[in-house]
């Protein structure tokens, strides 16, 4: 018969993460159609407590808190625009180049999960407290169409900053189906809601408050086995389809004089993308667990990948 009784444990953990993504065709069929490359990384740590009831139908819960720091760097391709001069005898060529965006700061949050037999669900709430810095160079040249040739270039460097507070709520539900030889499959579904508040000077940088709602669903294939050293390996491969079904705000809707034309955040709304996640966890004994995840995302005009690695101690 299965063992019965109550097991209460405490845990502390820490991890580092890195992510990179490439977006192309940000403004289809427009003069300001740009590409964007984004790199981010950071650290996070947390504490939690778990309580589980063993028996024929295991059940229990875990609740914890975490905090960390994240830095994100985005680089945009140049934008070149041409407009007719007021005298109809010249054109103005404006190039927005060396455009960069940096977001960094701390975040805090709480998480919890419940298990009842084959069913499990989790919930996480996070608040990001970031600073946003933007910069670019604007180069203006007037060309005389009557044979005068291009005039001298005027170069202006723009810098600006604002604050951004993100509120994120995410939840997933899973149902594990055992297979032979320690294998299992686990259908999973989830949602994520995010709201962003920007501080003063946001409109001057092209930002405004916004929110988004994501749905996802997929299937996890996993296995568990013991090594000759007594380590316990848990490995799984998950395939997920996800879509941001609603996106509102985030960027201004009208061109601000002196700024590059805005790129609407709604270009991602409703697009179906795929994500694959390879997870590895190994219990090495004495309460220590090492883990590493590898993630790849792809879709229309988009490709990204990331990894995280950490250690957990439980007693």
C-alpha positions as YAML, in Angstrom:
chain: A
units: angstrom
residues:
- id: 1
  name: UNK
  ca: [0.00, 0.00, 0.00]
- id: 2
  name: UNK
  ca: [1.20, 3.58, -0.60]
- id: 3
  name: UNK
  ca: [2.76, 5.33, 2.36]
- id: 4
  name: UNK
  ca: [0.45, 7.72, 4.21]
- id: 5
  name: UNK
  ca: [0.94, 10.73, 6.39]
- id: 6
  name: UNK
  ca: [1.82, 14.41, 6.13]
- id: 7
  name: UNK
  ca: [5.12, 15.81, 4.86]
- id: 8
  name: UNK
  ca: [6.06, 19.45, 5.46]
- id: 9
  name: UNK
  ca: [9.18, 20.93, 3.84]
- id: 10
  name: UNK
  ca: [10.87, 24.29, 3.37]
- id: 11
  name: UNK
  ca: [12.96, 25.40, 0.41]
- id: 12
  name: UNK
  ca: [15.28, 28.15, -0.78]
- id: 13
  name: UNK
  ca: [16.48, 28.56, -4.35]
- id: 14
  name: UNK
  ca: [18.39, 30.83, -6.70]
- id: 15
  name: UNK
  ca: [18.82, 30.94, -10.46]
- id: 16
  name: UNK
  ca: [20.17, 32.97, -13.37]
- id: 17
  name: UNK
  ca: [18.47, 33.43, -16.72]
- id: 18
  name: UNK
  ca: [19.33, 34.64, -20.23]
- id: 19
  name: UNK
  ca: [17.09, 35.28, -23.22]
- id: 20
  name: UNK
  ca: [17.46, 36.58, -26.78]
- id: 21
  name: UNK
  ca: [14.90, 37.29, -29.47]
- id: 22
  name: UNK
  ca: [14.77, 38.76, -32.98]
- id: 23
  name: UNK
  ca: [11.76, 40.55, -34.47]
- id: 24
  name: UNK
  ca: [11.53, 41.59, -38.12]
- id: 25
  name: UNK
  ca: [8.85, 43.39, -40.12]
- id: 26
  name: UNK
  ca: [7.70, 45.50, -37.17]
- id: 27
  name: UNK
  ca: [5.68, 47.87, -39.37]
- id: 28
  name: UNK
  ca: [4.65, 45.96, -42.53]
- id: 29
  name: UNK
  ca: [4.28, 48.03, -45.69]
- id: 30
  name: UNK
  ca: [5.33, 51.23, -43.91]
- id: 31
  name: UNK
  ca: [8.38, 53.43, -44.31]
- id: 32
  name: UNK
  ca: [9.34, 52.87, -40.66]
- id: 33
  name: UNK
  ca: [9.49, 49.07, -41.02]
- id: 34
  name: UNK
  ca: [12.23, 48.06, -38.57]
- id: 35
  name: UNK
  ca: [13.90, 44.98, -37.11]
- id: 36
  name: UNK
  ca: [14.61, 44.60, -33.40]
- id: 37
  name: UNK
  ca: [17.06, 42.42, -31.49]
- id: 38
  name: UNK
  ca: [16.56, 42.06, -27.73]
- id: 39
  name: UNK
  ca: [18.86, 40.50, -25.15]
- id: 40
  name: UNK
  ca: [17.93, 40.12, -21.48]
- id: 41
  name: UNK
  ca: [19.35, 38.48, -18.39]
- id: 42
  name: UNK
  ca: [19.06, 38.52, -14.65]
- id: 43
  name: UNK
  ca: [18.99, 36.70, -11.34]
- id: 44
  name: UNK
  ca: [16.15, 35.57, -9.08]
- id: 45
  name: UNK
  ca: [15.85, 33.84, -5.70]
- id: 46
  name: UNK
  ca: [13.00, 32.68, -3.52]
- id: 47
  name: UNK
  ca: [11.76, 30.81, -0.46]
- id: 48
  name: UNK
  ca: [8.77, 28.52, -0.06]
- id: 49
  name: UNK
  ca: [6.99, 26.06, 2.21]
- id: 50
  name: UNK
  ca: [5.21, 22.88, 1.12]
- id: 51
  name: UNK
  ca: [2.75, 20.55, 2.80]
- id: 52
  name: UNK
  ca: [1.68, 17.25, 1.22]
- id: 53
  name: UNK
  ca: [-0.59, 14.41, 2.27]
- id: 54
  name: UNK
  ca: [0.64, 11.01, 1.11]
- id: 55
  name: UNK
  ca: [-1.66, 8.12, 0.35]
- id: 56
  name: UNK
  ca: [-3.63, 6.57, -2.49]
- id: 57
  name: UNK
  ca: [-4.45, 10.09, -3.76]
- id: 58
  name: UNK
  ca: [-1.52, 12.39, -2.91]
- id: 59
  name: UNK
  ca: [-2.45, 16.03, -2.41]
- id: 60
  name: UNK
  ca: [-0.92, 19.18, -1.04]
- id: 61
  name: UNK
  ca: [0.20, 22.72, -1.69]
- id: 62
  name: UNK
  ca: [3.25, 24.96, -1.94]
- id: 63
  name: UNK
  ca: [3.45, 28.72, -1.37]
- id: 64
  name: UNK
  ca: [6.44, 31.01, -1.72]
- id: 65
  name: UNK
  ca: [7.86, 34.43, -2.51]
- id: 66
  name: UNK
  ca: [10.65, 35.60, -4.80]
- id: 67
  name: UNK
  ca: [12.59, 38.68, -5.87]
- id: 68
  name: UNK
  ca: [15.23, 39.45, -8.46]
- id: 69
  name: UNK
  ca: [16.79, 41.83, -10.94]
- id: 70
  name: UNK
  ca: [16.49, 41.92, -14.73]
- id: 71
  name: UNK
  ca: [18.19, 43.87, -17.52]
- id: 72
  name: UNK
  ca: [16.91, 44.07, -21.10]
- id: 73
  name: UNK
  ca: [18.67, 45.70, -24.07]
- id: 74
  name: UNK
  ca: [16.96, 46.30, -27.43]
- id: 75
  name: UNK
  ca: [18.62, 47.44, -30.66]
- id: 76
  name: UNK
  ca: [16.56, 48.69, -33.62]
- id: 77
  name: UNK
  ca: [17.51, 48.90, -37.27]
- id: 78
  name: UNK
  ca: [17.78, 52.38, -38.84]
- id: 79
  name: UNK
  ca: [14.77, 54.19, -40.29]
- id: 80
  name: UNK
  ca: [15.11, 56.53, -43.30]
- id: 81
  name: UNK
  ca: [12.22, 58.84, -44.24]
- id: 82
  name: UNK
  ca: [11.89, 61.28, -47.13]
- id: 83
  name: UNK
  ca: [9.46, 64.22, -47.17]
- id: 84
  name: UNK
  ca: [8.95, 67.05, -49.66]
- id: 85
  name: UNK
  ca: [10.14, 70.51, -48.70]
- id: 86
  name: UNK
  ca: [7.64, 73.34, -48.35]
- id: 87
  name: UNK
  ca: [9.03, 75.03, -51.50]
- id: 88
  name: UNK
  ca: [8.50, 71.89, -53.64]
- id: 89
  name: UNK
  ca: [12.07, 72.34, -54.85]
- id: 90
  name: UNK
  ca: [13.77, 70.30, -52.14]
- id: 91
  name: UNK
  ca: [13.34, 67.11, -50.12]
- id: 92
  name: UNK
  ca: [14.20, 66.41, -46.52]
- id: 93
  name: UNK
  ca: [15.86, 63.10, -45.78]
- id: 94
  name: UNK
  ca: [15.64, 62.09, -42.13]
- id: 95
  name: UNK
  ca: [17.42, 59.06, -40.69]
- id: 96
  name: UNK
  ca: [16.78, 57.73, -37.20]
- id: 97
  name: UNK
  ca: [19.82, 55.61, -36.33]
- id: 98
  name: UNK
  ca: [21.58, 53.95, -33.41]
- id: 99
  name: UNK
  ca: [18.20, 53.51, -31.72]
- id: 100
  name: UNK
  ca: [18.52, 51.73, -28.38]
- id: 101
  name: UNK
  ca: [16.16, 50.89, -25.54]
- id: 102
  name: UNK
  ca: [17.22, 49.70, -22.09]
- id: 103
  name: UNK
  ca: [14.96, 48.43, -19.32]
- id: 104
  name: UNK
  ca: [16.29, 47.29, -15.98]
- id: 105
  name: UNK
  ca: [15.27, 47.06, -12.37]
- id: 106
  name: UNK
  ca: [14.04, 44.84, -9.57]
- id: 107
  name: UNK
  ca: [10.93, 42.70, -9.30]
- id: 108
  name: UNK
  ca: [9.08, 40.90, -6.51]
- id: 109
  name: UNK
  ca: [6.33, 38.31, -6.47]
- id: 110
  name: UNK
  ca: [4.56, 35.38, -4.89]
- id: 111
  name: UNK
  ca: [3.68, 31.94, -6.23]
- id: 112
  name: UNK
  ca: [1.70, 28.91, -5.18]
- id: 113
  name: UNK
  ca: [0.67, 25.50, -6.44]
- id: 114
  name: UNK
  ca: [-1.76, 22.74, -5.53]
- id: 115
  name: UNK
  ca: [-1.71, 19.02, -6.29]
- id: 116
  name: UNK
  ca: [-4.53, 16.51, -6.03]
- id: 117
  name: UNK
  ca: [-3.78, 13.16, -7.54]
- id: 118
  name: UNK
  ca: [-2.95, 13.60, -11.21]
- id: 119
  name: UNK
  ca: [-4.15, 17.22, -11.27]
- id: 120
  name: UNK
  ca: [-1.94, 20.21, -10.48]
- id: 121
  name: UNK
  ca: [-2.25, 23.96, -10.89]
- id: 122
  name: UNK
  ca: [-0.06, 26.96, -10.17]
- id: 123
  name: UNK
  ca: [-0.43, 30.71, -9.83]
- id: 124
  name: UNK
  ca: [2.22, 33.46, -9.84]
- id: 125
  name: UNK
  ca: [1.89, 37.20, -9.27]
- id: 126
  name: UNK
  ca: [4.80, 39.52, -10.10]
- id: 127
  name: UNK
  ca: [5.48, 43.27, -9.98]
- id: 128
  name: UNK
  ca: [8.34, 44.74, -12.06]
- id: 129
  name: UNK
  ca: [9.79, 48.11, -11.07]
- id: 130
  name: UNK
  ca: [11.86, 49.10, -14.08]
- id: 131
  name: UNK
  ca: [13.61, 52.18, -15.43]
- id: 132
  name: UNK
  ca: [13.43, 52.70, -19.20]
- id: 133
  name: UNK
  ca: [16.09, 54.61, -21.14]
- id: 134
  name: UNK
  ca: [15.83, 55.44, -24.85]
- id: 135
  name: UNK
  ca: [18.29, 57.05, -27.22]
- id: 136
  name: UNK
  ca: [18.81, 57.57, -30.94]
- id: 137
  name: UNK
  ca: [20.50, 59.88, -33.44]
- id: 138
  name: UNK
  ca: [18.48, 61.90, -35.92]
- id: 139
  name: UNK
  ca: [20.28, 62.99, -39.10]
- id: 140
  name: UNK
  ca: [18.57, 65.54, -41.38]
- id: 141
  name: UNK
  ca: [19.74, 66.44, -44.89]
- id: 142
  name: UNK
  ca: [18.00, 68.83, -47.34]
- id: 143
  name: UNK
  ca: [18.47, 68.05, -51.04]
- id: 144
  name: UNK
  ca: [17.95, 70.85, -53.56]
- id: 145
  name: UNK
  ca: [16.09, 69.35, -56.54]
- id: 146
  name: UNK
  ca: [17.18, 72.23, -58.80]
- id: 147
  name: UNK
  ca: [20.82, 71.19, -58.98]
- id: 148
  name: UNK
  ca: [22.04, 72.60, -55.69]
- id: 149
  name: UNK
  ca: [22.79, 69.12, -54.31]
- id: 150
  name: UNK
  ca: [22.52, 67.99, -50.71]
- id: 151
  name: UNK
  ca: [23.03, 70.51, -47.96]
- id: 152
  name: UNK
  ca: [24.96, 69.99, -44.72]
- id: 153
  name: UNK
  ca: [23.75, 67.25, -42.42]
- id: 154
  name: UNK
  ca: [22.24, 68.19, -39.07]
- id: 155
  name: UNK
  ca: [22.77, 65.53, -36.39]
- id: 156
  name: UNK
  ca: [20.79, 65.54, -33.15]
- id: 157
  name: UNK
  ca: [21.24, 63.03, -30.34]
- id: 158
  name: UNK
  ca: [18.13, 62.28, -28.31]
- id: 159
  name: UNK
  ca: [18.05, 60.67, -24.86]
- id: 160
  name: UNK
  ca: [15.17, 60.21, -22.46]
- id: 161
  name: UNK
  ca: [13.98, 58.05, -19.59]
- id: 162
  name: UNK
  ca: [10.86, 57.09, -17.72]
- id: 163
  name: UNK
  ca: [9.65, 54.55, -15.15]
- id: 164
  name: UNK
  ca: [7.66, 51.42, -15.96]
- id: 165
  name: UNK
  ca: [5.72, 49.26, -13.49]
- id: 166
  name: UNK
  ca: [4.45, 45.90, -14.74]
- id: 167
  name: UNK
  ca: [1.80, 43.83, -12.98]
- id: 168
  name: UNK
  ca: [1.76, 40.21, -14.15]
- id: 169
  name: UNK
  ca: [-0.57, 37.34, -13.21]
- id: 170
  name: UNK
  ca: [0.02, 33.86, -14.68]
- id: 171
  name: UNK
  ca: [-1.63, 30.51, -14.05]
- id: 172
  name: UNK
  ca: [-1.33, 26.98, -15.46]
- id: 173
  name: UNK
  ca: [-3.25, 23.74, -15.00]
- id: 174
  name: UNK
  ca: [-1.91, 20.23, -15.72]
- id: 175
  name: UNK
  ca: [-3.11, 16.64, -15.67]
- id: 176
  name: UNK
  ca: [-0.46, 13.91, -15.49]
- id: 177
  name: UNK
  ca: [-1.14, 10.55, -17.16]
- id: 178
  name: UNK
  ca: [1.34, 7.80, -16.15]
- id: 179
  name: UNK
  ca: [2.87, 5.58, -18.81]
- id: 180
  name: UNK
  ca: [5.18, 2.56, -18.57]
- id: 181
  name: UNK
  ca: [8.80, 2.66, -17.40]
- id: 182
  name: UNK
  ca: [8.49, 5.87, -15.39]
- id: 183
  name: UNK
  ca: [7.28, 7.94, -18.34]
- id: 184
  name: UNK
  ca: [4.25, 10.22, -18.37]
- id: 185
  name: UNK
  ca: [2.36, 12.69, -20.53]
- id: 186
  name: UNK
  ca: [0.82, 15.84, -19.15]
- id: 187
  name: UNK
  ca: [-1.61, 18.10, -21.03]
- id: 188
  name: UNK
  ca: [-1.25, 21.71, -19.88]
- id: 189
  name: UNK
  ca: [-3.19, 24.95, -20.39]
- id: 190
  name: UNK
  ca: [-2.50, 28.43, -19.08]
- id: 191
  name: UNK
  ca: [-3.20, 32.15, -19.14]
- id: 192
  name: UNK
  ca: [-1.16, 35.28, -18.49]
- id: 193
  name: UNK
  ca: [-2.33, 38.86, -17.94]
- id: 194
  name: UNK
  ca: [0.05, 41.82, -17.91]
- id: 195
  name: UNK
  ca: [-0.56, 45.52, -17.27]
- id: 196
  name: UNK
  ca: [2.08, 48.24, -17.62]
- id: 197
  name: UNK
  ca: [2.02, 51.72, -16.07]
- id: 198
  name: UNK
  ca: [4.53, 54.28, -17.35]
- id: 199
  name: UNK
  ca: [5.77, 57.30, -15.45]
- id: 200
  name: UNK
  ca: [6.30, 60.90, -16.45]
- id: 201
  name: UNK
  ca: [7.84, 61.72, -19.83]
- id: 202
  name: UNK
  ca: [6.52, 58.42, -21.25]
- id: 203
  name: UNK
  ca: [4.65, 60.03, -24.14]
- id: 204
  name: UNK
  ca: [7.80, 61.89, -25.16]
- id: 205
  name: UNK
  ca: [9.50, 58.50, -25.57]
- id: 206
  name: UNK
  ca: [6.57, 56.99, -27.47]
- id: 207
  name: UNK
  ca: [5.10, 54.94, -24.58]
- id: 208
  name: UNK
  ca: [1.69, 54.80, -22.94]
- id: 209
  name: UNK
  ca: [0.00, 52.48, -20.45]
- id: 210
  name: UNK
  ca: [-1.01, 49.10, -21.84]
- id: 211
  name: UNK
  ca: [-2.19, 45.57, -21.12]
- id: 212
  name: UNK
  ca: [-2.09, 42.17, -22.78]
- id: 213
  name: UNK
  ca: [-3.74, 38.78, -22.31]
- id: 214
  name: UNK
  ca: [-2.14, 35.50, -23.41]
- id: 215
  name: UNK
  ca: [-3.55, 31.97, -23.65]
- id: 216
  name: UNK
  ca: [-1.52, 28.80, -24.14]
- id: 217
  name: UNK
  ca: [-1.91, 25.06, -24.37]
- id: 218
  name: UNK
  ca: [0.32, 22.08, -24.99]
- id: 219
  name: UNK
  ca: [1.60, 18.69, -23.98]
- id: 220
  name: UNK
  ca: [4.51, 17.63, -21.78]
- id: 221
  name: UNK
  ca: [6.31, 14.29, -22.16]
- id: 222
  name: UNK
  ca: [8.44, 13.39, -19.17]
- id: 223
  name: UNK
  ca: [10.38, 10.65, -17.45]
- id: 224
  name: UNK
  ca: [11.91, 9.96, -14.05]
- id: 225
  name: UNK
  ca: [14.77, 7.57, -13.33]
- id: 226
  name: UNK
  ca: [17.50, 6.82, -10.80]
- id: 227
  name: UNK
  ca: [21.21, 6.74, -11.64]
- id: 228
  name: UNK
  ca: [23.81, 4.37, -10.23]
- id: 229
  name: UNK
  ca: [25.03, 7.21, -8.02]
- id: 230
  name: UNK
  ca: [21.61, 7.46, -6.41]
- id: 231
  name: UNK
  ca: [20.67, 10.69, -8.15]
- id: 232
  name: UNK
  ca: [17.07, 11.15, -9.26]
- id: 233
  name: UNK
  ca: [16.66, 12.62, -12.76]
- id: 234
  name: UNK
  ca: [13.46, 14.27, -13.97]
- id: 235
  name: UNK
  ca: [13.47, 15.24, -17.65]
- id: 236
  name: UNK
  ca: [10.61, 16.56, -19.76]
- id: 237
  name: UNK
  ca: [9.99, 18.03, -23.20]
- id: 238
  name: UNK
  ca: [7.02, 20.36, -23.65]
- id: 239
  name: UNK
  ca: [5.44, 21.66, -26.84]
- id: 240
  name: UNK
  ca: [3.17, 24.70, -26.45]
- id: 241
  name: UNK
  ca: [1.07, 26.87, -28.73]
- id: 242
  name: UNK
  ca: [0.43, 30.38, -27.44]
- id: 243
  name: UNK
  ca: [-1.16, 33.61, -28.59]
- id: 244
  name: UNK
  ca: [-1.55, 37.15, -27.23]
- id: 245
  name: UNK
  ca: [-5.26, 37.35, -27.94]
- id: 246
  name: UNK
  ca: [-5.63, 40.93, -26.68]
- id: 247
  name: UNK
  ca: [-3.10, 43.80, -26.68]
- id: 248
  name: UNK
  ca: [-3.98, 47.41, -25.87]
- id: 249
  name: UNK
  ca: [-1.76, 50.47, -25.53]
- id: 250
  name: UNK
  ca: [2.02, 50.34, -24.89]
- id: 251
  name: UNK
  ca: [2.86, 52.73, -27.76]
- id: 252
  name: UNK
  ca: [1.52, 56.14, -28.75]
- id: 253
  name: UNK
  ca: [-0.80, 56.19, -31.74]
- id: 254
  name: UNK
  ca: [0.34, 59.43, -33.37]
- id: 255
  name: UNK
  ca: [3.76, 60.58, -34.52]
- id: 256
  name: UNK
  ca: [5.50, 62.88, -32.05]
- id: 257
  name: UNK
  ca: [7.61, 65.60, -33.71]
- id: 258
  name: UNK
  ca: [11.29, 64.70, -33.52]
- id: 259
  name: UNK
  ca: [10.66, 61.02, -32.67]
- id: 260
  name: UNK
  ca: [10.75, 57.97, -34.96]
- id: 261
  name: UNK
  ca: [7.27, 56.95, -36.16]
- id: 262
  name: UNK
  ca: [5.63, 54.67, -33.56]
- id: 263
  name: UNK
  ca: [5.40, 50.91, -34.05]
- id: 264
  name: UNK
  ca: [2.10, 49.55, -32.78]
- id: 265
  name: UNK
  ca: [2.23, 46.81, -30.15]
- id: 266
  name: UNK
  ca: [-0.88, 45.32, -31.79]
- id: 267
  name: UNK
  ca: [1.23, 43.71, -34.52]
- id: 268
  name: UNK
  ca: [1.52, 40.71, -32.16]
- id: 269
  name: UNK
  ca: [-2.19, 40.51, -31.34]
- id: 270
  name: UNK
  ca: [-3.79, 37.22, -32.33]
- id: 271
  name: UNK
  ca: [-0.65, 35.68, -33.82]
- id: 272
  name: UNK
  ca: [-0.20, 31.97, -33.07]
- id: 273
  name: UNK
  ca: [3.32, 30.98, -32.05]
- id: 274
  name: UNK
  ca: [5.03, 27.81, -30.88]
- id: 275
  name: UNK
  ca: [7.31, 27.22, -27.91]
- id: 276
  name: UNK
  ca: [9.40, 24.19, -26.98]
- id: 277
  name: UNK
  ca: [10.86, 23.69, -23.51]
- id: 278
  name: UNK
  ca: [13.40, 21.06, -22.42]
- id: 279
  name: UNK
  ca: [13.51, 20.76, -18.60]
- id: 280
  name: UNK
  ca: [16.08, 18.86, -16.55]
- id: 281
  name: UNK
  ca: [16.05, 18.45, -12.76]
- id: 282
  name: UNK
  ca: [18.39, 16.25, -10.79]
- id: 283
  name: UNK
  ca: [18.13, 15.50, -7.08]
- id: 284
  name: UNK
  ca: [21.73, 14.93, -5.97]
- id: 285
  name: UNK
  ca: [20.86, 14.14, -2.36]
- id: 286
  name: UNK
  ca: [21.30, 15.94, 0.95]
- id: 287
  name: UNK
  ca: [18.36, 18.19, 0.06]
- id: 288
  name: UNK
  ca: [19.95, 19.70, -3.06]
- id: 289
  name: UNK
  ca: [18.40, 19.84, -6.54]
- id: 290
  name: UNK
  ca: [20.01, 21.25, -9.67]
- id: 291
  name: UNK
  ca: [17.89, 22.32, -12.63]
- id: 292
  name: UNK
  ca: [18.19, 23.76, -16.13]
- id: 293
  name: UNK
  ca: [15.62, 24.74, -18.77]
- id: 294
  name: UNK
  ca: [16.14, 25.43, -22.47]
- id: 295
  name: UNK
  ca: [13.40, 27.28, -24.36]
- id: 296
  name: UNK
  ca: [12.86, 28.04, -28.06]
- id: 297
  name: UNK
  ca: [10.05, 30.22, -29.46]
- id: 298
  name: UNK
  ca: [9.12, 30.84, -33.08]
- id: 299
  name: UNK
  ca: [6.37, 32.30, -35.22]
- id: 300
  name: UNK
  ca: [5.50, 34.88, -37.83]
- id: 301
  name: UNK
  ca: [8.49, 37.30, -38.13]
- id: 302
  name: UNK
  ca: [9.76, 36.13, -34.74]
- id: 303
  name: UNK
  ca: [12.40, 33.84, -33.21]
- id: 304
  name: UNK
  ca: [13.64, 33.64, -29.63]
- id: 305
  name: UNK
  ca: [15.47, 31.36, -27.25]
- id: 306
  name: UNK
  ca: [16.43, 31.37, -23.60]
- id: 307
  name: UNK
  ca: [17.82, 29.35, -20.74]
- id: 308
  name: UNK
  ca: [17.79, 29.34, -16.96]
- id: 309
  name: UNK
  ca: [19.82, 27.38, -14.44]
- id: 310
  name: UNK
  ca: [19.54, 27.18, -10.69]
- id: 311
  name: UNK
  ca: [19.93, 25.32, -7.44]
- id: 312
  name: UNK
  ca: [17.39, 24.51, -4.72]
- id: 313
  name: UNK
  ca: [17.91, 23.36, -1.15]
- id: 314
  name: UNK
  ca: [15.04, 21.70, 0.70]
- id: 315
  name: UNK
  ca: [14.71, 20.54, 4.29]
...
